[in-house]
Amino acid sequence: RAWKHMPRFLWNFAQHLVGGVFMSKPVMWFGAGVPSAQLKLITDELPICEYVLGLFDAVATQNHMAESNYFYRVCLTGKFSPTCCPFWLRRENFEELKRTNAATRLHIKTGTYQAELEKGIYTRAIIMDHMDWLGEEYGENLSVSLAQHIAPGGRIIWRSATKDPPYRKQIEAAGFECTQVAAHSKDTPYIDRINMYASFWVGVRTERA
């Protein structure tokens, strides 16, 4: 955590050096899976070094990776433990999933999100962060499709690398009431166990398009 107590001029130099070498567009895309459009959303709010250090610092100080944060535990050690694992991998839950043959109800599709969305009507949809990656035209088109294929009262959830993603207004204009459930701030640097996204949102379908 020395970066918090570093002289400002030294911190600015370190940001430019580390950011330019280790957090450039090619490194962030090929090494971390962060597309350039999403990277721009981050750097429009604060330097990428500050973003990355802030999120990892909060994870390290707010929970114990070996005992309660299986997301990072499995990345660092390559395995879960009986007490630090996803809920469905707990022995009693895993046995229940096997008993009911629940895996047969999981369907994997190969295609675009929008193409699959347009095959039915849903009460719940998880967008993840993929709208961060693409442009304004895609945001407009997907918002319209969501309005047409999410039932009244249905919900969509998504996360974003920025505190107020630009497509939020497009989703609202399509007929959703959007609520920011959590967001990074100086007083709230830790919003979930992964903590890699700046905000988390829920949208409720209010009326048919």
N, C-alpha and C positions, 0 to 999 in steps of 0.2 A: 504493500500500500504506500510505498515511498513516493509514488507519483503525486499523491495528494499534498505532500509537504515540499515538493520540489519548487525552487524559485521559478517564477513565471517565464522568464526568458529561456531557462533551461528546458522547461516543459514544452514551450513552443518549438524549440529546436528539435527535441526528441519526437514530438508529434509529426513534424515534417519528415524527419529521417525515417522513423518506423513506418509512418503512413505511406511514404513514397516507395519504400522497399518491400515491406511485408504486407501492406494492405492496399496495393494498387488495384486497378480494375481487373487485370488478368489474374492476379493472385486471389482476389476475392471471388471471382467467378469460377476458376478452375479448382481452387483450393478449398473454398468455403461454400460454393454454390449460391453466391449472391450476385444476381444479374446487375448490369450497369444501371438499369432504371431504378431498382431497389436501392442500390448504393447511393444514387443521387438523392433519393428521399431521405436517407440517413444524413448525408453530408449537407443537405440544405438546412438541417436543424443544428448539427454540431459536428466537430471533426470526428472522423471514423475511429481514431485512437481513443478518444474520450468515450465514445459510444461502447466500444469493445471492452475497455478497461472497467468502465462503470458497471456493465452487466455482469462480468465475471467476478468483480469485487463483491457485488451484492450476493451472488450465488455462494461464494466462499464464506461470507460472513453471516448469512441468514439460515443456512442449514448444513447438516453433516452429510457430505457426499457418500460416505461409506455406509451410512445407516438409514438415510431418509431420501436420498436423491438418486434413484436408480438410473435416471437419464444420463447423468455424468459418470456414475459408477461403471456402467457397462462400456462406455467409451474409453475410460481410463484403464479398466482391468480386463475387458473382454468378456465379462460374465456378470450375472446377477447373483444375489445370495437368497437364501430362503426367506429372509425378512426384509430384504431391500430389492423388490422386484415389482413389476406391474401387478395390479389387483388380480387380474385373470390368471397369473402364473402362480399365485399362492396355491399350495397343494390341494386344499379342499375345493377351491374354485376351478382349478384345472381339471380335477376329477369330475366335477359336475359338467363342465363343458364337454368332456369326452363321453360322459354318460348320455347326454342329450344330443350328441353328434352335432353340436352347434356350428362346427366349421362348414357344414353343408349350406348354411344360410349366408355365408360370406361369398360375395361374387366380385371377382376382379375383372375390370374392364380395361381395354386398351383403346384409347381415343382421347378426344378433347373433353374438358369438363363441360363445356356448353352443349356439345352434341349429346352427351349422356343426360344432362339435365332436361333437355327438350323431349325426352322419350316418355315423360310421365308427369304426374302432379305429386308434390311432396309437402310434408309438414315440417321437415327439418332438412337443412342443407349446410354443410361445412365447406366454406370457401378457402380455408387456410389463409395463406398470404399471397396466393398466385396473382391477385389483381395488382399487387405491387410491381410485378415484373413487366406488365404489358402497358400499352398506351391508352390514351383517352378514348379512342374509338372502340377498343375492346371493352373498356369499362362501361361505355354507353350501351353497347350491344348486350353484354352479359346482364346488366341491370334490367333491361327490358325482358330478357328471357327469364330472369328470376321472378319478375312480377307476374309473368304468364304461367309459371310452373311451380310457384309456391302457393299453397292454399291460404285463404284468408285466416289470419291468426298464426300462420306458420312462421318459423324462425330461421334466420340464417346467422351463422357466426363466422367471424374472421379475425385475423390478427394482422398487424401491419408494423413495418419497421419505422413508421413515422407516427407521431401522436394524433394527427388528423389527416388521414389519407385523402387525396384529392377526389377519388371516386366515391367517397362517402356521400357527397352531394348528389351524384348521379343515382345512387341507390335510393336515397330519400325521394328524389324526384320521380322515381319509378313507382313509388307507393309503399315505402317501408319507413317505419319509425325507428331510427337508429339511436342506440345508447352506447356510450363509451363505458364499459364495465371496469376497465383498469387501464392505467397509463403510467409510464415512468415519470418521475418528478424528483426534485431534490429531496423531498420528504418521503417519497415512495420509490426507492430505486429497485425494489424487488417485487415483482407482481406474480411470478409463478416459478416453478422449479427449473425451467429451462431459461427463462428470463432474457431470451434473445430478441424479443420484439418489444417495440415501444408502446403498443396499445392493443387492447382486445375489445371487440365490438359485438353487439347483438342487434339484429334488425328484425322487426316484426312486421309481417305483411298486413297492411291496414285496409286495402281495398283492391278490387280487381282492376287490371289495366283496361 
